[in-house]
Amino acid sequence: MHKTEALGPITASTDRFLQTVRALADADIAGATLVPPWTRGHVITHVARATDSLCRLLTWARTGVETPQYASMDARAAEIEAGARRPVRELAADVVATAERFDHAVRTLPDAAWYHEVRMRTGELRTPGSLVPTRLRELEVHHADLAAGYTFADIPPQAGRWIIEDLLEAQRRRADVPPLRIEATDTGLTQELGTGGPTITGTQADLLGWLTGRTDGTGLTTTGPGPVPHAPYWI
């Protein structure tokens, strides 16, 4: 994706996420998620703080001055913990405010800045053209993480396809990832990671849940011996 092309899907994804958040009662905020020990409050706060972290990386691209995504991993964890017990109204307002800041940062990014590389907390180097859509990944995966009615099957097919392609592209930059091939039975998506590995087959939603470590491969089949293997560590 290039420049502001991703903002339409991101806005729609944000709206869906907020609809789920606003439907929660304050008592639901402490509920379990797909990423224990985080509660729903932790996940929602993380989405807001991660958005601010992307804004910092866009500042780096705009100014050329190194601006880390997070001051440290301890600081990241402390921010999430500090906001995890807020009521629904405050959590939703935080998501709205950070979404507006992100949208503004993308729309006002100078043309030259789109070619500047910045380093994500994982060590990946990205230009804004591939950095901006990571916001879509954060929204969609963490929306499912809330375990509040929205599942990987609800992710729009095009968004799910991009997330899978982005995850595997990140894996290709690593030296110790075992080879595999994935095939989505419902969307026709096929992707290879190296050569000679087993083929993992299933719906795009089941593949996405597996690749993000949210499921153990339930619903998937493999051409390799034994059960579906653990997915490569993705982030």
C-alpha angles and dihedrals in degrees: 000000000000131000113319096351091107096051095085094056090041092054091049090048091049090052091052091048092050092048089058094044094050091050090061122096118228089251089058093062092082091052124122123266138195089265107057137222085034116093124209088268090057092049094048092046090048091054090054095045092045088055090055089049090056089050088056090053090050088052088055090051091048099046103027088229112126108251111176119224089235131009087231139328089257090055090049092052092046092053092051093047092048093057102036098094100050121122120262094258093057094044092051092047089052091052091049094049094048091046090055092049091050094048091050092048092053096044093049097045109123117241093247092054092064088074097050116105120226129184121242120213089261090060095254117142113222138168116222090259090070096026097060095059090055084078087066090053092051093050098045099042094044091045088061089044090064089073088213102127101293112105137179087264089064094058109108109256095240092050091047091050093052092048092052092047091049093049092051092045088056089050091053089063090062124084101210103051115119116236121258142155125220128203124188110212095202105041103028093238113157126179134171129210106195120319136285099031129124122279114243112203133189144097118320090246093054091046091051093050090050096045091052092050094245094119136031094234099280109169093022130106130205135205089213126091117275127005127334105291126236111278117250113270103267110192 
